[in-house]
Amino acid sequence: MEKLIYSTFREGYGIDQVNRTMTAGELINFLAQYDEDTPIYLSFDNGYTYGGITEERFEEDYGEDKDDE
């Protein structure tokens, strides 16, 4: 079975230090070329360590733009 491995690294200590990231739409369009059962892994440290992507690890961050209601 084909696997999709995303090689990643630390770009900064805050979101403001990340130069570019995909939008949800760009990611959806990119992943559309793969079979829906293709597992996706995160690769760290030049392939020395790995991790997975799970729904529980996502969190929404509204930052300072959030309106308190």
C-alpha positions in Angstrom: 0.0 0.0 0.0 1.2 3.5 -0.8 2.1 5.7 2.1 2.3 9.5 2.1 5.0 11.0 4.2 5.2 14.7 5.1 8.7 15.8 6.0 8.5 18.6 8.5 10.7 20.7 10.7 10.5 23.5 13.2 10.3 26.9 11.4 9.9 29.1 14.5 8.7 29.4 18.0 5.5 31.3 17.1 2.9 31.1 14.2 4.1 34.5 13.1 7.5 33.0 12.3 6.1 30.6 9.7 6.6 32.0 6.2 4.0 30.0 4.4 1.4 27.3 5.1 -1.3 25.7 3.0 -4.9 26.6 3.4 -7.5 23.9 4.1 -8.6 24.2 0.5 -5.1 23.8 -0.9 -4.6 20.7 1.3 -7.9 19.2 0.3 -7.0 19.7 -3.4 -3.6 18.3 -3.0 -4.8 15.2 -1.1 -7.6 14.6 -3.8 -5.0 12.9 -6.0 -4.5 10.1 -3.5 -6.7 7.1 -2.7 -8.8 8.0 0.4 -7.3 5.0 2.3 -3.7 6.2 1.9 -2.1 6.6 5.3 -0.4 9.9 6.1 2.7 10.1 8.4 4.7 13.0 9.6 8.5 12.7 9.4 10.7 14.6 11.8 14.5 14.8 12.2 15.2 13.8 8.6 13.2 10.6 9.0 14.6 9.6 12.4 11.2 10.0 14.1 7.7 9.8 12.9 4.2 10.8 13.9 0.6 10.4 12.8 -2.3 12.8 12.1 -5.4 12.3 14.2 -8.6 14.4 14.5 -8.1 14.8 18.3 -4.8 16.7 17.8 -6.4 19.5 15.8 -7.3 22.7 17.7 -8.9 25.9 16.5 -7.0 29.1 17.5 -8.9 32.3 17.0 -6.0 34.4 18.3 -6.6 38.1 19.1 -9.2 38.4 16.4 -11.8 36.5 18.4 -14.8 38.5 19.5 -15.9 37.9 23.1 -19.6 37.4 23.1 
